[in-house]
Amino acid sequence: MANKNNIVIVFDFDKTIIDVDSDNWVVDELGFTDLFDQLLPTMPWNSLMDRMMKELHDHDKTIEEIKQVLKRVPIHPRVIAAIKSAHALGCELRIVSDANTLFIETILEHLKIREYFSEINTNPGLVDEQGRLIISPYHDFTKSSHGCSRCPPNMCKGLIIERIQASFAKEGNKMKMIYLGDGANDYCPSLRLKPEDCMMPRKNFPVWDLISQNPSLVKATVKDWTDGEAMERMLMGKINEIISSDEEEKEKMLSSDHCKMSVGIVHEPLVPLALQVPLNLVK
């Protein structure tokens, strides 16, 4: 997708685009909360979700049943409006999430907003021949560590943000990033943002708490939000602020170039004016 205004908006998914955690939602709605809570202290979250998908399959829960549960997930209507408006203004939208491809794509397609996102960075969720959902880690920590002590072993969102930044820098684009998230794993990317970027943490959620402990560590502007309505208002305000600022900068550059051209003409030798002499006067 063409990035018309050099603004990239990166959304977390759970409790940011949707109002709940999609993993918990599926487990709770299908009646496996007790087993989930029992196993939670024994393994990383990503490994636990893969194990829960095995349990669901062993208890004859189908992929279709999981999808039906996902389609009932609560979402604030203004979040959908914000996504559509941001896209219409020429922003590029991406997702960085510790959920999985099947959960995210099922929900986005159901809400008819999948087409607005150019990239989804998340854990692979693939259905095998037996009809069981296999959830793999985004970063295969069984082979190597991603090297970030702040993040869970399967995903460092900060590294993903750095890759996005590097890809735009390589193309020579002066990208401005807006990052929206709620969880503790959204703190690492907030530390990778630049002064011209904007971090939008959900107020009173873990990432907001972490930022509040030492706000000076985040170089980007920080604008918090509480719900979908506040998100839409803050996000649209920031997008329009960036667009206006960029337009002013372009006008200044054009004005400056025009002045340079004018000054150049004044100081040029007057020889070119001879071209204005009518041809019949030239001997």
Salt bridges, closest charged atoms under 4 A:
ASP12 OD1 - LYS157 NZ 3.00
ASP19 OD1 - ARG202 NH2 3.22
GLU29 OE1 - ARG72 NH2 3.04
ASP50 OD1 - ARG132 NH2 2.78
GLU55 OE2 - ARG51 NE 3.10
ASP58 OD2 - LYS54 NZ 2.85
GLU92 OE2 - ARG94 NH2 2.82
GLU105 OE2 - ARG114 NE 3.65
GLU119 OE2 - ARG94 NH1 3.12
GLU119 OE2 - ARG163 NH2 3.32
GLU162 OE2 - ARG192 NH1 2.78
ASP186 OD1 - LYS157 NZ 2.84
GLU232 OE1 - ARG78 NE 2.79
GLU241 OE2 - LYS238 NZ 3.00
ASP246 OD1 - LYS176 NZ 3.11
